[in-house]
């Protein structure tokens, strides 16, 4: 099974493609969709939608795993991230791609065994589980890989 994990954000959307065969998981690719701060909001959202569609076309995943939005003190930022999540879900719906959502604590629990793990611990476990030579960077991409790993652990 091939899963694309998504760590939604406004300026940067982390993504990671992970494949699972039996008890072995392997990363295929990861990165970030970054939008320019000076671009108008509709242009940034459109850029995320276009880039995500390009990734979905290139990798043909069997499913998508998204980190849920947790409440932010900055309501404006939370609203903007919610808009981005909407176009991410739209891109999946256009392909009839099943979507699973996981809280940050659930992802940490699945990857490290502790829902209170620090970011560095999550990155290190992602590196180990996927047999990577280095920690995946940037952080948003590592979080997306962790989300995909969480989903594959849940569906096995």
N, C-alpha and C positions, 0 to 999 in steps of 0.2 A: 504494500500500500504506500502511495506517495502522498504526503501532506505538505501543504504550505502553511507555515505559521506566520501570523501577523501580529506585530506590536504596533497598534495604531497611535499616531501622534499627529500633530498639526504641521509642524515644520519638517518632521522626519517620520516616515513609516518604515519600521523594521520588517524584514521578511526573511524567511528561511525555508528551504525545501529539504525535507527529510524523508527517507524511504525506509520502510521496515519490512524485513523478511525474517520470519520466525522470531528468534530472539536477538537478532542483530539489527541495529539501526545505523544508517549512514547518511551523512549530509551530502547534498548534491550541489547546493549553492546558497548564498546568503548575501544580504546587502541592505541598503536603505533607499527609499524613494525620498529625495529631498526637494523641497520647494523653496523658492527664493522669497525672503522676507518682504522684499519690496513689491512683489507681485500682488495684484488684487486677490481677495479671498476666492471668488469664483474661478479664477485662473489656477490657483493652487489646488483646489479641489478637483478640477478637471485634469490637471497634471497627474495627481494621484490615481485617478480612475484610468487614465490612458496607460500609465506605467504598470499598474497592477494588471490590466488586461493583457499587456505585452508579456508579463511574467506568467500569467495563467495560460496563455497560448504556447509559450515556450516550454513550460514544464508539465502541462496537462495533469495537475494533481487530482487525486481521487477525493480529496476533502480539504477543508480549510479549518484552521483553528485560530481563534482570535482571543487575545487577552481582553477581558471586560474592562469597561471604563469604570474607574472608581471615582467617587465624589471628590471634586477638587474645590479648594477654597476660592480659586479664581473661576467664577462662573463663566466668564467670557471664553477662557481657554477650554473649559469643559464642553461648552456648546460647540466650539470649533472642532474639537476632537470627535464629538458626536456626529457632526456633519461628515467628517472624513470616514468614520465608521459606516455611515449610511452608504457612501459610494463603494466602500469595500464590500458590503453586503450585497449591493446592487450588482457588482461585477460577478460575485459568486452566483447570485440568483439567475443572471443571464445565461449561465452555463449549467444550471441545475446542480451546482456543486454544493454538497452538504456542508454546513457550517456548524462548528461546535465552539462554545465560548467557555473560557476558564478564567477564574479570578487569579490575581497575582499570587495569593496564598496557595491556591490549589496547584498552580504551576510549580511553585517552590517546593511544595510537599512532594509532588510527583517526581521531580528531578533530584532533589537533595535528601528527601525524607523528613524535612522540617519546613513547615509553612512560614517560619520566621527567619529563614536563611538570608544572609546578606547577598547583595548582588554579585560580589566576587565569588562566593561559594557556588552560586547558580552557574556562573560562567565556567568555573572549573569543572563542575559535574557535566555540563554540556560538552566541554572539551573531551572529558574522559569517555562519556557514553558514546560520542560520535567519533572517537579515536582521532581527534584533530591534533596537529602538532603544536598549535598555538591557541590561545583564547580567541574565540570569535569576536571580531570587532566590526563596527562600533557596538556599543551596549544595546542599542535598539535591535540590531540584527541578532545578537546573542539571546535577547529576550524572545525574539520570534522563533529562533531555533528551539529554545526551551519550551515554548508553547506547543510546537509541533511534536516534540518528544513527549510532552505530557499527554497529548491526544493519542499518540501511538501506544503509549503505556495503557491508556484507558480502553482502547479498542482491541487490544490483544486478547 
